[in-house]
Amino acid sequence: VQQNSINLIHLPTQSSGTEPAASV
């Protein structure tokens, strides 16, 4: 579950670059 969270945070941040809310 933790790996998924990290991936979700890293994927959107690198893809969009404007999704800081996702990391929070």
mmCIF entry with sequence, helices, sheets and N, C-alpha, C, O atoms, coordinates in Angstrom:
data_MODEL
# 
_entry.id   MODEL 
# 
_entity.id                         1 
_entity.type                       polymer 
_entity.pdbx_number_of_molecules   1 
# 
_entity_poly.entity_id                      1 
_entity_poly.type                           'polypeptide(L)' 
_entity_poly.nstd_linkage                   no 
_entity_poly.nstd_monomer                   no 
_entity_poly.pdbx_seq_one_letter_code       VQQNSINLIHLPTQSSGTEPAASV 
_entity_poly.pdbx_seq_one_letter_code_can   VQQNSINLIHLPTQSSGTEPAASV 
_entity_poly.pdbx_strand_id                 A 
# 
loop_
_entity_poly_seq.entity_id 
_entity_poly_seq.num 
_entity_poly_seq.mon_id 
_entity_poly_seq.hetero 
1 1  VAL n 
1 2  GLN n 
1 3  GLN n 
1 4  ASN n 
1 5  SER n 
1 6  ILE n 
1 7  ASN n 
1 8  LEU n 
1 9  ILE n 
1 10 HIS n 
1 11 LEU n 
1 12 PRO n 
1 13 THR n 
1 14 GLN n 
1 15 SER n 
1 16 SER n 
1 17 GLY n 
1 18 THR n 
1 19 GLU n 
1 20 PRO n 
1 21 ALA n 
1 22 ALA n 
1 23 SER n 
1 24 VAL n 
# 
_struct_asym.id          A 
_struct_asym.entity_id   1 
# 
loop_
_struct_conf.conf_type_id 
_struct_conf.id 
_struct_conf.pdbx_PDB_helix_id 
_struct_conf.beg_label_comp_id 
_struct_conf.beg_label_asym_id 
_struct_conf.beg_label_seq_id 
_struct_conf.pdbx_beg_PDB_ins_code 
_struct_conf.end_label_comp_id 
_struct_conf.end_label_asym_id 
_struct_conf.end_label_seq_id 
_struct_conf.pdbx_end_PDB_ins_code 
_struct_conf.beg_auth_comp_id 
_struct_conf.beg_auth_asym_id 
_struct_conf.beg_auth_seq_id 
_struct_conf.end_auth_comp_id 
_struct_conf.end_auth_asym_id 
_struct_conf.end_auth_seq_id 
_struct_conf.pdbx_PDB_helix_class 
_struct_conf.details 
_struct_conf.pdbx_PDB_helix_length 
HELX_P HELX_P1 AA1 GLN A 2  ? SER A 15 ? GLN A 2  SER A 15 1 ? 14 
HELX_P HELX_P2 AA2 PRO A 20 ? SER A 23 ? PRO A 20 SER A 23 1 ? 4  
# 
_struct_conf_type.id          HELX_P 
_struct_conf_type.criteria    ? 
_struct_conf_type.reference   ? 
# 
loop_
_atom_site.group_PDB 
_atom_site.id 
_atom_site.type_symbol 
_atom_site.label_atom_id 
_atom_site.label_alt_id 
_atom_site.label_comp_id 
_atom_site.label_asym_id 
_atom_site.label_entity_id 
_atom_site.label_seq_id 
_atom_site.pdbx_PDB_ins_code 
_atom_site.Cartn_x 
_atom_site.Cartn_y 
_atom_site.Cartn_z 
_atom_site.occupancy 
_atom_site.B_iso_or_equiv 
_atom_site.pdbx_formal_charge 
_atom_site.auth_seq_id 
_atom_site.auth_comp_id 
_atom_site.auth_asym_id 
_atom_site.auth_atom_id 
_atom_site.pdbx_PDB_model_num 
ATOM 1  N N  . VAL A 1 1  ? 0.851  -1.204 0.000   1.00 0.00 ? 1  VAL A N  1 
ATOM 2  C CA . VAL A 1 1  ? 0.000  0.000  0.000   1.00 0.00 ? 1  VAL A CA 1 
ATOM 3  C C  . VAL A 1 1  ? 0.884  1.251  0.000   1.00 0.00 ? 1  VAL A C  1 
ATOM 4  O O  . VAL A 1 1  ? 0.578  2.238  -0.669  1.00 0.00 ? 1  VAL A O  1 
ATOM 5  N N  . GLN A 1 2  ? 1.981  1.196  0.758   1.00 0.00 ? 2  GLN A N  1 
ATOM 6  C CA . GLN A 1 2  ? 2.873  2.358  0.822   1.00 0.00 ? 2  GLN A CA 1 
ATOM 7  C C  . GLN A 1 2  ? 3.512  2.634  -0.540  1.00 0.00 ? 2  GLN A C  1 
ATOM 8  O O  . GLN A 1 2  ? 3.670  3.787  -0.943  1.00 0.00 ? 2  GLN A O  1 
ATOM 9  N N  . GLN A 1 3  ? 3.875  1.557  -1.241  1.00 0.00 ? 3  GLN A N  1 
ATOM 10 C CA . GLN A 1 3  ? 4.501  1.734  -2.552  1.00 0.00 ? 3  GLN A CA 1 
ATOM 11 C C  . GLN A 1 3  ? 3.537  2.433  -3.509  1.00 0.00 ? 3  GLN A C  1 
ATOM 12 O O  . GLN A 1 3  ? 3.944  3.284  -4.300  1.00 0.00 ? 3  GLN A O  1 
ATOM 13 N N  . ASN A 1 4  ? 2.259  2.067  -3.432  1.00 0.00 ? 4  ASN A N  1 
ATOM 14 C CA . ASN A 1 4  ? 1.269  2.688  -4.302  1.00 0.00 ? 4  ASN A CA 1 
ATOM 15 C C  . ASN A 1 4  ? 1.161  4.176  -4.023  1.00 0.00 ? 4  ASN A C  1 
ATOM 16 O O  . ASN A 1 4  ? 1.061  4.988  -4.943  1.00 0.00 ? 4  ASN A O  1 
ATOM 17 N N  . SER A 1 5  ? 1.182  4.524  -2.741  1.00 0.00 ? 5  SER A N  1 
ATOM 18 C CA . SER A 1 5  ? 1.077  5.932  -2.348  1.00 0.00 ? 5  SER A CA 1 
ATOM 19 C C  . SER A 1 5  ? 2.250  6.725  -2.910  1.00 0.00 ? 5  SER A C  1 
ATOM 20 O O  . SER A 1 5  ? 2.074  7.815  -3.455  1.00 0.00 ? 5  SER A O  1 
ATOM 21 N N  . ILE A 1 6  ? 3.442  6.166  -2.772  1.00 0.00 ? 6  ILE A N  1 
ATOM 22 C CA . ILE A 1 6  ? 4.643  6.852  -3.263  1.00 0.00 ? 6  ILE A CA 1 
ATOM 23 C C  . ILE A 1 6  ? 4.574  6.997  -4.787  1.00 0.00 ? 6  ILE A C  1 
ATOM 24 O O  . ILE A 1 6  ? 4.924  8.043  -5.335  1.00 0.00 ? 6  ILE A O  1 
ATOM 25 N N  . ASN A 1 7  ? 4.125  5.950  -5.454  1.00 0.00 ? 7  ASN A N  1 
ATOM 26 C CA . ASN A 1 7  ? 4.028  5.996  -6.914  1.00 0.00 ? 7  ASN A CA 1 
ATOM 27 C C  . ASN A 1 7  ? 3.015  7.047  -7.355  1.00 0.00 ? 7  ASN A C  1 
ATOM 28 O O  . ASN A 1 7  ? 3.262  7.802  -8.296  1.00 0.00 ? 7  ASN A O  1 
ATOM 29 N N  . LEU A 1 8  ? 1.886  7.092  -6.675  1.00 0.00 ? 8  LEU A N  1 
ATOM 30 C CA . LEU A 1 8  ? 0.845  8.049  -7.026  1.00 0.00 ? 8  LEU A CA 1 
ATOM 31 C C  . LEU A 1 8  ? 1.340  9.475  -6.847  1.00 0.00 ? 8  LEU A C  1 
ATOM 32 O O  . LEU A 1 8  ? 0.997  10.369 -7.620  1.00 0.00 ? 8  LEU A O  1 
ATOM 33 N N  . ILE A 1 9  ? 2.148  9.671  -5.817  1.00 0.00 ? 9  ILE A N  1 
ATOM 34 C CA . ILE A 1 9  ? 2.653  11.021 -5.544  1.00 0.00 ? 9  ILE A CA 1 
ATOM 35 C C  . ILE A 1 9  ? 3.719  11.403 -6.569  1.00 0.00 ? 9  ILE A C  1 
ATOM 36 O O  . ILE A 1 9  ? 3.796  12.553 -7.000  1.00 0.00 ? 9  ILE A O  1 
ATOM 37 N N  . HIS A 1 10 ? 4.540  10.422 -6.955  1.00 0.00 ? 10 HIS A N  1 
ATOM 38 C CA . HIS A 1 10 ? 5.636  10.718 -7.875  1.00 0.00 ? 10 HIS A CA 1 
ATOM 39 C C  . HIS A 1 10 ? 5.137  10.788 -9.320  1.00 0.00 ? 10 HIS A C  1 
ATOM 40 O O  . HIS A 1 10 ? 5.647  11.572 -10.120 1.00 0.00 ? 10 HIS A O  1 
ATOM 41 N N  . LEU A 1 11 ? 4.152  9.976  -9.642  1.00 0.00 ? 11 LEU A N  1 
ATOM 42 C CA . LEU A 1 11 ? 3.643  9.961  -11.008 1.00 0.00 ? 11 LEU A CA 1 
ATOM 43 C C  . LEU A 1 11 ? 2.986  11.293 -11.393 1.00 0.00 ? 11 LEU A C  1 
ATOM 44 O O  . LEU A 1 11 ? 3.360  11.892 -12.402 1.00 0.00 ? 11 LEU A O  1 
ATOM 45 N N  . PRO A 1 12 ? 2.027  11.753 -10.615 1.00 0.00 ? 12 PRO A N  1 
ATOM 46 C CA . PRO A 1 12 ? 1.332  13.006 -10.949 1.00 0.00 ? 12 PRO A CA 1 
ATOM 47 C C  . PRO A 1 12 ? 2.264  14.218 -10.892 1.00 0.00 ? 12 PRO A C  1 
ATOM 48 O O  . PRO A 1 12 ? 2.147  15.129 -11.712 1.00 0.00 ? 12 PRO A O  1 
ATOM 49 N N  . THR A 1 13 ? 3.169  14.233 -9.947  1.00 0.00 ? 13 THR A N  1 
ATOM 50 C CA . THR A 1 13 ? 4.065  15.380 -9.803  1.00 0.00 ? 13 THR A CA 1 
ATOM 51 C C  . THR A 1 13 ? 4.963  15.494 -11.034 1.00 0.00 ? 13 THR A C  1 
ATOM 52 O O  . THR A 1 13 ? 5.220  16.597 -11.516 1.00 0.00 ? 13 THR A O  1 
ATOM 53 N N  . GLN A 1 14 ? 5.436  14.366 -11.539 1.00 0.00 ? 14 GLN A N  1 
ATOM 54 C CA . GLN A 1 14 ? 6.319  14.395 -12.705 1.00 0.00 ? 14 GLN A CA 1 
ATOM 55 C C  . GLN A 1 14 ? 5.507  14.562 -13.993 1.00 0.00 ? 14 GLN A C  1 
ATOM 56 O O  . GLN A 1 14 ? 5.965  15.200 -14.941 1.00 0.00 ? 14 GLN A O  1 
ATOM 57 N N  . SER A 1 15 ? 4.313  13.993 -14.021 1.00 0.00 ? 15 SER A N  1 
ATOM 58 C CA . SER A 1 15 ? 3.492  14.062 -15.222 1.00 0.00 ? 15 SER A CA 1 
ATOM 59 C C  . SER A 1 15 ? 2.925  15.473 -15.404 1.00 0.00 ? 15 SER A C  1 
ATOM 60 O O  . SER A 1 15 ? 3.138  16.115 -16.433 1.00 0.00 ? 15 SER A O  1 
ATOM 61 N N  . SER A 1 16 ? 2.204  15.936 -14.392 1.00 0.00 ? 16 SER A N  1 
ATOM 62 C CA . SER A 1 16 ? 1.582  17.253 -14.474 1.00 0.00 ? 16 SER A CA 1 
ATOM 63 C C  . SER A 1 16 ? 2.563  18.338 -14.021 1.00 0.00 ? 16 SER A C  1 
ATOM 64 O O  . SER A 1 16 ? 2.778  19.330 -14.717 1.00 0.00 ? 16 SER A O  1 
ATOM 65 N N  . GLY A 1 17 ? 3.147  18.130 -12.850 1.00 0.00 ? 17 GLY A N  1 
ATOM 66 C CA . GLY A 1 17 ? 4.079  19.119 -12.336 1.00 0.00 ? 17 GLY A CA 1 
ATOM 67 C C  . GLY A 1 17 ? 3.338  20.230 -11.613 1.00 0.00 ? 17 GLY A C  1 
ATOM 68 O O  . GLY A 1 17 ? 3.954  21.168 -11.105 1.00 0.00 ? 17 GLY A O  1 
ATOM 69 N N  . THR A 1 18 ? 2.011  20.125 -11.565 1.00 0.00 ? 18 THR A N  1 
ATOM 70 C CA . THR A 1 18 ? 1.221  21.163 -10.892 1.00 0.00 ? 18 THR A CA 1 
ATOM 71 C C  . THR A 1 18 ? 0.163  20.505 -10.006 1.00 0.00 ? 18 THR A C  1 
ATOM 72 O O  . THR A 1 18 ? -0.976 20.964 -9.935  1.00 0.00 ? 18 THR A O  1 
ATOM 73 N N  . GLU A 1 19 ? 0.558  19.419 -9.329  1.00 0.00 ? 19 GLU A N  1 
ATOM 74 C CA . GLU A 1 19 ? -0.401 18.730 -8.460  1.00 0.00 ? 19 GLU A CA 1 
ATOM 75 C C  . GLU A 1 19 ? 0.203  18.506 -7.077  1.00 0.00 ? 19 GLU A C  1 
ATOM 76 O O  . GLU A 1 19 ? 0.402  17.366 -6.658  1.00 0.00 ? 19 GLU A O  1 
ATOM 77 N N  . PRO A 1 20 ? 0.495  19.597 -6.374  1.00 0.00 ? 20 PRO A N  1 
ATOM 78 C CA . PRO A 1 20 ? 1.087  19.490 -5.039  1.00 0.00 ? 20 PRO A CA 1 
ATOM 79 C C  . PRO A 1 20 ? 0.095  18.906 -4.035  1.00 0.00 ? 20 PRO A C  1 
ATOM 80 O O  . PRO A 1 20 ? 0.496  18.294 -3.045  1.00 0.00 ? 20 PRO A O  1 
ATOM 81 N N  . ALA A 1 21 ? -1.187 19.094 -4.291  1.00 0.00 ? 21 ALA A N  1 
ATOM 82 C CA . ALA A 1 21 ? -2.225 18.591 -3.392  1.00 0.00 ? 21 ALA A CA 1 
ATOM 83 C C  . ALA A 1 21 ? -2.178 17.057 -3.351  1.00 0.00 ? 21 ALA A C  1 
ATOM 84 O O  . ALA A 1 21 ? -2.524 16.449 -2.338  1.00 0.00 ? 21 ALA A O  1 
ATOM 85 N N  . ALA A 1 22 ? -1.755 16.446 -4.440  1.00 0.00 ? 22 ALA A N  1 
ATOM 86 C CA . ALA A 1 22 ? -1.699 14.984 -4.512  1.00 0.00 ? 22 ALA A CA 1 
ATOM 87 C C  . ALA A 1 22 ? -0.685 14.445 -3.511  1.00 0.00 ? 22 ALA A C  1 
ATOM 88 O O  . ALA A 1 22 ? -0.911 13.414 -2.876  1.00 0.00 ? 22 ALA A O  1 
ATOM 89 N N  . SER A 1 23 ? 0.430  15.151 -3.376  1.00 0.00 ? 23 SER A N  1 
ATOM 90 C CA . SER A 1 23 ? 1.470  14.677 -2.458  1.00 0.00 ? 23 SER A CA 1 
ATOM 91 C C  . SER A 1 23 ? 1.005  14.840 -1.017  1.00 0.00 ? 23 SER A C  1 
ATOM 92 O O  . SER A 1 23 ? 1.439  14.097 -0.137  1.00 0.00 ? 23 SER A O  1 
ATOM 93 N N  . VAL A 1 24 ? 0.144  15.789 -0.774  1.00 0.00 ? 24 VAL A N  1 
ATOM 94 C CA . VAL A 1 24 ? -0.355 16.015 0.586   1.00 0.00 ? 24 VAL A CA 1 
ATOM 95 C C  . VAL A 1 24 ? -1.553 15.099 0.800   1.00 0.00 ? 24 VAL A C  1 
ATOM 96 O O  . VAL A 1 24 ? -2.150 15.106 1.876   1.00 0.00 ? 24 VAL A O  1 
# 
